[in-house]
């Protein structure tokens, strides 16, 4: 137990957990009256915050749900009632006039008992439970606290009826295409005691605003205070930099009677430093505080939060239809292209996720050059540690209001009682998160649609209610009715050019030959979901396949159906890479094949979308991370934090400086004309900066078939650097590459890219399975450098360097490379110190 002024945290008390059949616990609760009962699941230590399931795993009652089909064996947990128990004593002279017991998050329903008496019933995981325990606490001995959780509610998962949803609980846990049914229960956020006398602060909102000169700021303070004792109060405000320098302060005096008040003041802050999204500048934060003192100048209550000064608005895309919503972000007067991922909880047991884990996983996306995280609506309002990392690292947040499609019916509920609960949950979320500079968008939910897959808008009572709440509590913040926000849910290549595709979702697969025509013609204003599946590392699939068969990866293999049934690519990879044998285990090569397709699909889609700036506003990948160790999924990061090859292609495509090629297809006949257009992106340079582009058509043996140089200059959006044509000639192993390299005036390489094409018209990527093995020599350099040299006479394709231990969360400046005969490349790793190259694993299509 620890004390910080008037707060006593109960999270570090010794907590226990027991499981019971329905109502069996009631006899246990009354043991003080002489009744005794043995629980169905005996006493075990519990961790707070956390979940029943993780405590059961720690105590040996449950297996890791990531192993084999083990998640199926854990579903009984939701058919028991669970009791958390702890005893605590209060510090001497700590208790003031009033005291509240506060649970920030209880998942999902039950009752709370203190010292043998029931305090309250509770239901709902997103609203804190605050209980006045002034007259219930013992100050002369230990207090016995029980938190009882009833059986988990029945809620639709991915398949069901959105319009019939009546409970706001994280829905992905009830089974989604990227997570089996794993429904947590327990105390998932903090628990503490709060004591006070004269006054308490219920809500403190320091709204940071930027003046038109972009040099000065203002903080508008809105504070809700409950006053228990009438009197004259002194209200003091401070604004300090993250280095502790005081930038502004103010003192006000207020005569306050008993009751609840809203107090508002403004404070000018001169000479501010602006907060910028990742890749566009720094993220200076300021600490703002309020102290309310009584007539004796004793501090009655206080609060503080971090803020950042930035202006954010959404403007219409150039040339967009008149009825389209504005999707283009402008931050501090500068247009920002949304480079994002869709974010879901790190684990099904979201209560256990710690701040350092948020830093590890979110750090992956910062290093990937992302600047936007869409917190998907079928999960949770993310925790404070998530937002704090995003604030400090320039990751903008698009937070959805806990609603999602359900497949059979996708229309949000309009039941009056549900809307009242939704308003309560949304109001709490807004008040809790609105001071964060990273938060830029509120959204009604994921894929909410009327019949006919038409996205809903404010004409629906549910969305109208949410829009009104945001306008009242967080005026000026962007609000979108849903994602996609229409007027069509997905893009149709037959309807492109008609102004019908605004914010759209999909596709979620590689479209093969149609992929290039689709994205070359795409006219969407914003792609807030697009993805492609990629198989996990073969060693992970094999590691988790206890009592299961890792091969073949087909729809009749229960192991694969359980771990990503939607994303089984057997038929597609047979078309692209030639036939795979069900009997002969080729999991390593199959994994390589799937991961290459994911890389090619995402890279081209992002590059094509960026080439359309500013008509296009952004690209948000479905999905960034995954909460479960799927065999196949659309995430670019695996469950354990290891990245897939697509991650590095996305990192390059999201980079401020990037060279890309526009082409129509990947397979050609000998004698056919290969043609592509080259585009240069430079967000970091000044308009007019000059660069040289080198384009080469290269064979797998290193033969250069064509070489051409171009000059190009930076501009506000993509600049066409030139055109390249080549009459396709016979090539070894029916493969050829397009290599692009950009150098600045100092001849420093600032961007590069490599594309692969095939002369196999039946199965274009089959030659990758037929390549002879290449040999690499790897040496350890200084400052985390790995020097890799191809010492063979064949290109090493898809060279991926990864750390052996996923827990290290190492990243590389470049990766997933094609290294040609005699060529040397240097890869720099963030993981220091590096003692030996044995700390890494190097994979590739044609590496042993």
N, C-alpha and C positions, 0 to 999 in steps of 0.2 A: 504494500500500500504506500502511495506517495502523496504528498500534499503540495499544492501550488496555490498559495493564498487561500482563496475560499473554495477550492476544488480538491476533493479527495478521489483519486482514481481507484476503482475496484478491480481493474483488469489484472493487476498483479497479485491479487489475493489467491489463496489456494482454492481453486474451484474443482468440484467433482461433478461427475455425470453418471446418471443411471437410466436404464430403459425399462419401460413398463408396458403391460397390456393396457388397453383402454380402461381408465378409472382406477387401475390397480394402485397408482401412485397416491391416491387420496388416503389410503390407509397408512402409507409411509409418512405422508405429511403430518399426520396426527399422532406420530410416535410418542410425542410428549405426553399424550393422554393415556399411554400404556399399550397402544396397539403396536405390533411389530409385523413387518412384511418383508420378504426378500424380493428384491427387484428381479425382473426377468433377465435383464442385462446388469450384471453387478457393477458396483462402484468402480470408476476409473478416473484418473486425473483428466482435467479438461483445460483447454487453452482458450483464453478470451482476448480479443475477438477470434472467432473460428467457426467451426461447424461440428455437429454431432459426428458426421462421417469421418472427418480427419482425426477426431479423438478415437473413434472406433478403429481406424487404421493403425494409429499409434499403439493401441492396446491389443492389437492382433485379432480383433473381431471381424475386420473387413480386409480384403486384399486390395491392392492398388487397382482402381478401376481401369487404368490404362493397360493392364496385362490381359492379353487374350480377350475372353468374353466376360471378364470378371465384373464389369459394371452391372450385368444382369443379376448377379448374385447379391448385389447391394440394395435392390429395390425394396426389400422387406423393411428397411429402416423407416420408410415413410408410413408404415402401418403400425408403428409403436408410438407411445407417448414418452417424452424425454424430460428429465428433471436435472437442471443445473443447480448446484448447491454450493454456498460458501458461507463462512463465518467471518465477521470483521468487527474490529473495535475502533472507536473513534479517538483521534489524538486529543489529549487533554486540552480543555478550554478552546476547542476548535469551533464548536457549535454556536451559531449566532441565533437570531430570532426565528428565522425560517430556514428550512432545509428541503431540498428536492433530490429525489433519486431519479437519475436520467439514464435511459437506455437510448442510444442513438439509432440503433437498428436491431429489431427482433424479427426473425424469419421463421414462422410466419404468424401463428396465432397461439394463444394460451392464456396463462394467468400468472400473476406475481404474488408471492407470499413473503411477508416479513414478520419474523418473531411469532409464527404460528397463526397469523391472520392474513386473509387474502386482501391485498391492496387494490388490485385491479385486474380486469380482463384486457387482453390486447389482441389486435388483428391488423396486419399490414406491415410490410417490411421496410417501407420508405419514410415513415413518419416517426420521429422520436417519441418515446413514452416518457412523460414528465409527471412525477408523482410527489405530492407534498407528504413528506414523512416526518414532519416536525414532531408530531405527538406519538410517533411509532418507534422512534429510535431509543435504544438503551445507551446511556452514557456511562453506566457503572459496570458494564460487562459486554460480552460479545453479542453481536446481532446475527441472527440466522436468516439468510436470504435464499429463497427458492424461486427459480424461474421455470415454469412448466410449459412445455410445447406440446400442443395437441397434434394429432396426425396431420400430415401435410395435405393441403387442399388439392382438389382435382382441377387442373387448369389445362387448356389446350396447348399443345406444343406447336410444331410446324403445321400440322394438319388439323383443321377445325373451323370454327366460326368466330371471326373477330367480333362480329356484332353481338355475340352472346357472352363475351368476356365480362366477368363481373368482379374479378380480383386482380389487383396490380401486384403480381409476383413475377420474378424473372422467368421468362417463358422458354428460353432456349434450353433450360435444364430439363424440360419435359420432352426432350428429343427434338433435335434439329438435324439438318443434313451433315453438320460438322460436330455434333456431340450427341452421344446416346443419352437415354434418360438417367440423369443423376440429379436428384432434387435435394438440395441442401436444406438443413434445418438448424437453427441455433442462434446464438448471440453473435451477429456478424459485424457489429460496430462497437464502439467504446461504451463503457458503463462507468458512471461516477456519481458522487454526491456533491451538491452545490449548496453552500450555505450563504445567507446574506441577512442584512438587517434593514437598513433604510431604503435601499433601492436595488433593482437588478436590471441588467440590459437584456432584453429579449432578442433584439436584432440590431446590428450595427452595419450600416452600408455607407462606405466611403466611395462615392462615384467620382472617378478620375476623368477630367475633361481637358482637352487641348484647345488653347486659344487659336484663332485664325493665323497668328504669326508663326505657329509651330515651334515657338520658343518658350512660351509660358503656359502654365497650367492652372487648373482650379480643382479643388476637391469639394464636392457637395456632400455634406454629412447628413444622413438621415438615420436617427436612432430611436428605436422603440424602447421605452423605459417604464417599468412598473415601480411606482413609489409607494412605500409602506408607511413612511413618516413625513408629514407635511413640513416644509421648511424652505430655506434659501440654499440653493445648490450651485456650486461652481463647476462649470463644464470646461475642461481643458482639452485642446487638440494639438497634436504634434505630427509633423511629417518629416521623416528622416530618410536619407539614402541607405542603400544596403551596406554602405561602409560606415554608417553611424553618424553622418553629418546631418545636423538639423537644417532643413530647408524652409520650414515655416511653422508657426505656432499661433494659437489664439486662445483667449480665455473669455468665457461668457458667464453671466449670472442669471439664474432662472428661479422664480418663485413657483414651487410645484406643490400641488395638493396630492392627496392620496388618489391613486388610480393609475391608468396606463396612458402614456403620452407619446406623441411623435415629436421629436425635437429635430429641427433643421438649422443648419448653419453652412456658410460657405467660407472657404479659405483659399486665397490666391497663393500660388507656388511659382515663383519666378525661375527662369533659367532651368527648365526641365530637360532631361534626357529622354528621348522617345523610345518606346518599346516597339521592336520590329519582329515580324515573323522570321522563322529560321531561314537563313540564306540571304536575308535582306538587311541585316544589321544586328545590333546587340539587343539584349533584353534587360535593361536596368529596371530594378524594382525599388519601390519605396515602402517603408513601413509607416503606417498611419495608426494613431492611437487616440483613444478617448479615455479620460478619467473624470468621474463625477464624485465630487467631494461634498460633505455636509458642512454645516455652519462652523464646526470645529476643525475644518480642513482635513478630516479623516476621509480617506478614499472609501466611498461606499460601493463603487463598482467600476470596472474598467474593461476595455476590449481593445483588440488591435487586429489589423489585417494587412496583407501586402497588396499593393496596387501597381499598375504600370500605366504610364501616360501614352495613349495612342488614340487616334481617330479612326473609326471604321465605318464604312458605308458600302452599300451594294448599289451599283448603277447598272442600267441596261446594257446588254451586249450590243456592240455596234451592228446595225442592220437587223436587229432581232424584231420579230413580230410585235405589233403594238400591244397585244394582249399578254405577252410573255412577262413573267416576273423578272426583276433584275437579279442577275447572278454574278456579276463581276465585282470582286472584292477590291476596294480601294482603301489602303491602310496608309495613314499619314500622307495622303495625297498621291500615293503611288499605286498603280494597278498591280495586283498580285494574282498570279495564276495559282489556283489551288492544286497543290501536289499532295495527294492524300492517300490514306488507307482507311478502311473501315475497321474499327477497333471493337473487340469483344473482350470479356473478362479473361484474365490470364489462366485461370482454372475454373472449373465448375464451383469450387468452394471459394468464392470471392472474399469471404470474411477472413481467410488466412493470408491473403496477399499482403506483403510487407512493402515498405517504401523503397528498399533496395531492389526489390523485384520490379517495381514500376520503373525505376531508373534503368535497369538492365534492358527491359523490353522496349520501353519508350526510346531509350538511347539508340536502339537499333534503327528506329525510324528517323530519328534526328540525323544519324549518320547516313541514312539513305536519301537525304535531301528532301524529305517530306516536310510540309509545313501545315498540314491539316489532318486532324483525326476526327472522323465521324463516329461518335459513340452510338452504336446501333441500338434501335429502339426496343429490341426484344430481350434486353438484358437488364442493366442497372444504371442508375445515376452514379457515375464513377466517384471514387472516394477522394478525400482531400489530398492524399499523397500523389495521386494521378494529376490533379490540377496544379499542384505546386511544382511538379516537374515540368509540366507544359508551360507554366508561367515563366520559369527560369530558363527555358530552352527554346522558346519561340514556336512551340507547336500549338497552332490554333485549334480550337475545339468546336465541333458541331455536335451539340448534345440533343438527343432525342428524348421524347417524353414517354418512354416505357410502353409503347404500343407497336404492334406489328401485324402484318398480314397473317392469314391462316390457311391459305390454299383454297379451301372450299368457299369460304366467304371472307372477304378482305375489307369490309366496311367497318369503320370503328364504331364502338357502342354509342348509343344515344340514351341509354337508360338513365333517368334522372339521378338515382342514388349513385350509380357509377360515376356520373359526371361530377357529382359533389365530391366524391373521394378523389377523382382525378384532379380536380381543382385544388384540393388540399395538398396532395402530393406535389403537384406542379408548383404551387406557391412556396412550399418549403424548399424545393430544389432551387428555385430562382433566388430566394433570399440567401440560401447557403452558398451559391456559386457566382452570383452576379458581380462581385467585386474582382473576380479573376480576369486579368488582362487577356489571358489565352482564350476565354470564352467569347466567341463571335457570333454564333448562330444557335437559336433554339428551333426545334423542329417537332411537329406533331407526332411523328412516328414513321416507321418503316413500311413502305409499300401499302399505304392505306388507300383503298380504291372502292368506287362504286361498281356496280355490275358492268361487265364489259371491259374490265381492267382500265377504267378511267380514274386517274388519281383524284382524290377528294380535295376540296378547298374550303374556304371559310363559309361556304353555304351549308356545310354540315355542322350540326350543333356542337359536336365534339371539338372540331377544329376552331369554330367561332369562340368557344369558351376559352380554349388555350390561347388564342390570339389576343383576347381581351385581357387575360391574366398577365401575359408578357407585356402588353402595352401599359398596364397599370403598375407593375412591379419592376419592370426593367425597360423603361421607355428608351427608344433609340437602338436597342439590340435587334438584329435581324431575326425575323421569324419566317420560317417556311412551313407550309401546311403539312407536307409529307415529303418523303423522298422515295421514288421519283415524284416531282411535282407537276408533271404533265406538259401539255394535255394528253400525251400518250405515255404509257408506262415504259415501253421499249421502242427502240428505233426499228424501222422497217426500210430496207434498202429501196423498196419500190416506192416509198413515200418521201424519200429524201429530196430536198430542194423545194419543199412545199411549206416550210415553216411550221411543221407539226411536232418537231422534236426539240423540246426545251430542256428540262432536267430529266434524263432518262436513265434506266438501268439496263445492264446487259450489253452484249452477250456474256455468258459465263463459260464459254468454251472457245477453243481455237476453231475458226470456221474453215480451216484448210485453204483451198484456192479462193474461196469467197471472202476470206478474211481481209485481203488487201483491197479489193473493190469496196467492201463495206466501209472500212475506215478511211479510204481515200475519198469517198463520197459523203461520209457522215456530216450532217449539218446540225448536230445537237449543240445546244448552248452550254450544257454541263453534263458530264458523265459522272454521276455520284455513285455508281456501282458498275464495275466491269471486272471480270476475272477469268481465270483459266486454272483448271486443276493441275497440280504437280505432285507426284508421288514423294513420300518421305524417303529419307536415307534407307537404303536396303538393310543396313545393319540395325537400324531401329525397328524396322518391320520384323526382322528376324528375332530381335531381342524380346519384343513383346509377344511373340507368337508361341507362348507357352501352352502346350496341349492343343495347338492349332497349326494349320498348314499355311505357310507364307506364300506358297505357290500352288496353283496359278491365281493371278489377280483377276478373278472372274466373278460374275454375278451369282454363280452357284457355289462360291466359297464363303461360308458363314463368317470367316475371319475378315474378309474384305467387305462383305455387306455390313457388318457391324461397325466398321471403321471407315465410313465414307462411301456408302452405296451409290450416292448420286454421282460420284466422281470416278467411277471405274471406267478406264479408258481402253479396255481390251480391244474392242472393235476398231476404234480410231487408230490406235497404235499398230494394229495389224494392217490397216490401210497405208499408213505413213511409213512404216519401217519394215514391211513384209511380215509374213506369218510367223507368229510365235508358237512354240510347242507347249501344250498343256503338261506334257510329261517331263520335258527337260527344263530344269530350273534355271532361268536366266534373269533372276531378280535384279542382280546388279546392273545388267545392261538395260533391262526394262525400266528401272528407276532412272537411269541416265536419259533414256528416250523420253519419258514423260516430263522430266524436268527441263529438257531442251525445248519441248513444245510449249510448256508454260512460259519459258523465257522469251521465245520468239513471238508468241501471241501477245504478251503484255508489252514487250518492247515496241512492237510495231503500232499497237493501239495507242500507246502514250505518245510516241513520236508523231503520229499522224494528227493526234488531237492538239499537240503543242504547235504543230505547223499552222494550225488554223487560228492561233491567237491573233487578235483579241476577240474574234467572233466566238471562240470557245473560252470558257471561264475556268475550267479545271477538269481534273481526272482523279477519281478516288477509287482505288483498287479494292475489289472484294476478293479476298480480305487480307488484312495485315497479319494478324496472329490467329492462333487457334487455342481453345481451352482444353483440348483433348488430343491424345496422340493418334491422330488419324493416319491410316495407310495412304490415303489420297485426299487432298483437299485443295481449295483455291488459295490458301494462305501462302504468303511468301516467307513466313517464318514458321518453323516447326514448333511443336508444343514445348520442347526443351530449350527453345531460344536459338537453335542453329538455323542458319538461313539457307534457303534454296537458291540455286543459280539465278533464278529470276530476280532475286533481291538486287544483285549487282547490275543487271541490265536496267532495272528500275532506277537504281541509284544514278546511273549515267544519264538515263533519259530525263530524270528530274534535275540534273545538274544545271547550274546557272549558265555554264558554257557547254554546248552539246552540238555535235555534228550528226546529221541523220540523212538517210536515203529514202526517197519515195519510189516504190516500184510496184508492179502489178501482180507478180507471181514469183514462185520460187523454183519452178521446174521449166526447163527449156530443152529444145531439140538442137542437135548440132546444125549449125548454119542459120539458126534463128537469131534475130536481133535482140540483144539484152540492152535495156535502157533504164536509166534511173535519173532522178533529179536530186541534187544535194542541197540541204538546208542547214544554215548556221544560226544557232541561238546564242545570244550573249546578254544575259541580264546584268552582269557585273561590270561590264565595260562602258566607256563613254561612246556615244554615237559617233560613228566615223572611224573608230579604231580599226586598223587593217590587219588581216590575217591571211595566211597561205594554206590552202587545202590541197593535200596530196591524195589522189584516188588511184587505187591499183586493183586490177583483176588478177588474182593469184590462184595457182593450182595447189592441190594438196601436197605436191612435192616441192613447193616453193617457187615454181616457174611463174614469172611475171608476164602475163599475156598482154596487158595494157597498163599504161601509166599516164596520168594527166594531172596537171596542176591548175589551180584556180586562185584568184584573189577575191576576197570578200571583206565587207566592212560590217561593223556592229550597227544594229538599229533597235528600235523599240520593240520589235517582234521578230519572228523568223525571217531570215534573209536567204533568198535563193542564191547559192554559191555557183551553180552551174549544172550542166547536163553531161552525162556520160553514156556513151554507146559502145557496144562491142559485139561483133559477130561471133556467136558462141562456137568454139572449136572443141574437138575431142579433148577430154581431160582425164587424167588418171583417176580411177575409182569414181568416175562420173560426177565429180564434185568440183566446184570453183567458188572462190571467195571474193567479196568486195571489201577491201580494206581502206578505211578513211583515217586521215590524220590531219590535225590542224595545228599550225605553229604560229606563234605571235612574232612581233618584230625582233625579239631576241632569239628567235629560232627555238624557243621552248615549246614542247608539245603540250597543248592545253586541252585537247580533246581527241579521242580516237573511237573508232567503232569498226566492227567486223560482222559481215553478213555472209550467210552460206546459201548456195544454190545448187541445184541438182540437174543432171541429165537423165535421171531415172524417171520416166513419165508415169510409171505404174505406182511405185512407192518411193517418193522423192528422198526419204531419209534412210532407205535401205542401205545405201553405200556406207553409212556411218557404222553399221554393224559388220561391215566387211573389211574395214581398214586394218592393215597390219599394225601391231603394237609399236608405239613410239617410245623412245627412251629419253628421260630427263635427268639432268645433273642439277642438284640443288645444293646451294651453299648458303651458310649463314653470314649475313653482313652485319653492319653496325646499325644501331638505333631501330631495331625491329625489322630489318630488311632481309628478304629472302631473294637470292639471285637464282633464277631458274633458266637453264639452257637446254635447248633441244639438241641432243647429240645423235639424232637419227636422221634418216633421209625421208621421213614422212611427217606431216604436221601432227602435232598432238592437239586434238580437238576437245573442247570443253574442259580445259584444265581448271580444276576447282581445288583451292587450298583451304583446308578447314582445320581448326584446332581439334585435338582428340577429345578434350573435355568441353562439353557444351556449356558447363557452368562458368567458364572463363569469359564468355561473351566477347571474344575477340572479334575485331573487324579489320578489313583490309582496304587499302586505298583503291585497289583494282583486283578483279578476280574473274573467274570463268572465262578463260582466255583460249584462243587458238594460237599456238606457238609453232612457228614454221621451222623447217630444218636449218640448223645453225644459228637460229635467233635466240637472243637472251632477253629476258624481261626481269624487272625488279618489282617485287610486291612488298609493300610496307605494312606491317601488322601493328595494331594498337596495343597488343598484349605484351607488356614488358615486366620483368626481363625474359628474354628468350635464351635458353641455355643450349638447346640443340634442335636440329630440324626434326628430331624424333617426336617433338611435341605436336607435329602436324601430320595430317593425312592428305595426300594428293590423289584425286580421282580424275578420270576423264573417259571419253568414249573408247579410246584406244590406248589406255594405260593399264598395265597389270597391277 
